[in-house]
Structure formats: C-alpha cells, structure tokens
Amino acid sequence: MERISKYSRGSPCCCVAALIYLERFQQRCPAVELTSATFQRLVLVASMTANKYLEDNSFCHNKSW
C-alpha cells in the first residue's frame, strides 16, 4: 500500500477506501482464496478504483500503475 500510495499520488483516503473495497469483496465472495499473488492484484485494482472514484482530477498513466 505504501508503494502504491507513493507512485499513484493518491491521498490516504484512497488507501482506506481500497481496504474497505477489499473487505467488502471478501464478505461477498468468501470462496475466493486470497493468496499473496491474488491479494496483490486485488489491492492494485481496489487502489485504482478508489483513486478514480475519489480523486478523478489526479491523472495517472497506465505505466504508473
């Protein structure tokens, strides 16, 4: 989360929202097994979604993600 926050230039609110998204995902899909690889990918997608939703004015290129 620290590295994603640094390079995406998102606010701490985006990190909190991303963790909330992950928690809700786990509640809705308990059958999905979270390994280290899937967790990293889900954290990245949740961070991208939170950043887009909360701070649409700060633009990040796909290369940054």
C-alpha positions in Angstrom: 0.0 0.0 0.0 2.9 2.3 0.8 4.4 1.9 -2.7 1.1 2.2 -4.5 0.3 5.4 -2.5 3.7 6.9 -3.3 3.5 6.3 -7.1 -0.2 6.9 -7.6 -0.1 10.2 -5.7 -3.3 9.3 -4.0 -4.5 10.6 -0.7 -4.6 8.5 2.4 -8.4 8.4 1.9 -7.8 6.3 -1.2 -5.9 3.7 0.7 -8.6 3.5 3.3 -11.3 3.2 0.6 -9.2 0.5 -1.1 -9.1 -1.5 2.1 -12.8 -1.1 2.6 -13.4 -2.4 -1.0 -11.2 -5.4 -0.2 -13.1 -6.1 3.0 -16.5 -5.9 1.1 -15.1 -8.2 -1.6 -14.1 -10.8 1.0 -17.6 -10.6 2.6 -19.4 -11.1 -0.8 -17.0 -13.8 -2.2 -15.7 -15.9 0.7 -15.0 -18.8 -1.7 -12.2 -16.8 -3.4 -8.9 -17.8 -1.8 -6.6 -14.9 -1.1 -3.0 -15.9 -1.9 -0.1 -13.5 -2.0 -0.5 -13.1 -5.8 -4.2 -12.6 -5.8 -4.1 -10.2 -2.9 -1.5 -8.0 -4.6 -3.6 -7.8 -7.7 -6.8 -7.1 -5.8 -5.1 -4.4 -3.8 -3.9 -2.8 -7.0 -7.4 -2.9 -8.6 -9.0 -1.6 -5.4 -6.5 1.3 -5.2 -7.1 2.2 -8.9 -10.8 2.2 -8.3 -10.6 4.2 -5.2 -8.3 6.7 -6.8 -10.5 7.1 -9.8 -13.7 7.5 -7.7 -12.3 9.8 -5.1 -9.7 11.8 -7.0 -10.6 11.8 -10.6 -8.7 15.1 -11.2 -5.3 13.5 -10.4 -4.4 11.6 -13.6 -2.1 8.6 -13.6 -0.9 7.0 -16.7 -1.2 3.2 -17.0 2.6 3.0 -16.9 2.5 4.4 -13.4 0.1 1.7 -12.2 
